[in-house]
Amino acid sequence: MTNPPLIEQISERVERLLVRHEELHRTNALLTQQVQALTHERDNLKSRLMAARARVDALIERLPTSAQTPEPDAHGHDPEHPAP
């Protein structure tokens, strides 16, 4: 068995490299699309989180302050919720 000439070996190697390059290029394009989709999803979730935080903060603001809540009696019992 004889080895193929050097030029053929180089040509085959270049062909394999070109195929690999095309595969990597397609993979890179798909990964770029995924990154864009995930970035959009992340931004959407961050926006929803900020809106939820704003709603929670608004609800907290509506809660009565500690000065308005009934104080426990001298024995630590809550007059609105007597022990059974």
C-alpha positions in Angstrom: 0.0 0.0 0.0 1.3 3.4 -0.9 0.5 6.6 0.8 -1.5 9.1 -1.2 0.6 12.0 -2.5 1.1 14.8 0.0 -1.1 17.2 -2.0 -4.0 14.8 -1.7 -3.5 14.5 2.0 -3.4 18.2 2.3 -6.5 18.6 0.1 -8.5 16.0 2.2 -7.4 17.7 5.4 -8.5 21.1 4.1 -11.9 19.6 3.0 -12.4 18.2 6.5 -11.5 21.5 8.1 -13.9 23.4 5.8 -16.7 21.0 6.8 -15.9 21.5 10.5 -15.8 25.2 10.0 -19.3 25.2 8.5 -20.6 23.0 11.4 -19.1 25.4 13.9 -20.5 28.4 12.1 -24.0 26.9 12.2 -23.6 25.9 15.9 -22.4 29.5 16.7 -25.4 31.0 14.9 -27.8 28.7 16.9 -26.1 29.5 20.1 -26.3 33.2 19.3 -30.0 32.9 18.8 -30.4 31.0 22.1 -28.4 33.8 23.9 -30.7 36.4 22.4 -33.8 34.5 23.4 -32.6 33.9 26.9 -31.5 37.6 27.2 -35.0 38.6 26.2 -36.6 36.2 28.7 -34.3 37.4 31.5 -35.2 41.0 30.8 -38.9 40.1 30.8 -38.5 38.3 34.1 -36.6 41.2 35.6 -39.3 43.5 34.5 -42.0 41.3 36.1 -39.9 41.0 39.3 -39.7 44.8 39.5 -43.4 45.1 39.0 -44.1 42.4 41.7 -41.8 44.2 44.1 -43.6 47.5 43.5 -46.9 45.8 44.2 -45.5 44.2 47.4 -44.1 47.5 48.5 -47.5 49.2 47.9 -49.2 46.5 50.0 -46.6 46.9 52.8 -47.3 50.6 52.8 -51.0 49.9 53.3 -50.3 47.8 56.4 -51.1 49.5 59.7 -48.1 50.8 61.5 -47.1 49.3 64.9 -48.6 52.4 66.7 -52.0 51.4 65.3 -51.8 47.8 66.2 -53.2 46.7 69.6 -50.5 46.4 72.3 -50.3 43.1 74.3 -51.5 43.4 77.9 -49.1 43.2 80.9 -49.0 39.3 80.5 -48.1 39.4 76.8 -51.5 38.4 75.6 -53.0 39.9 72.5 -56.4 41.4 73.4 -57.7 40.7 69.9 -56.6 37.1 69.9 -57.2 35.6 73.3 -55.6 32.2 74.1 -58.0 29.2 73.9 
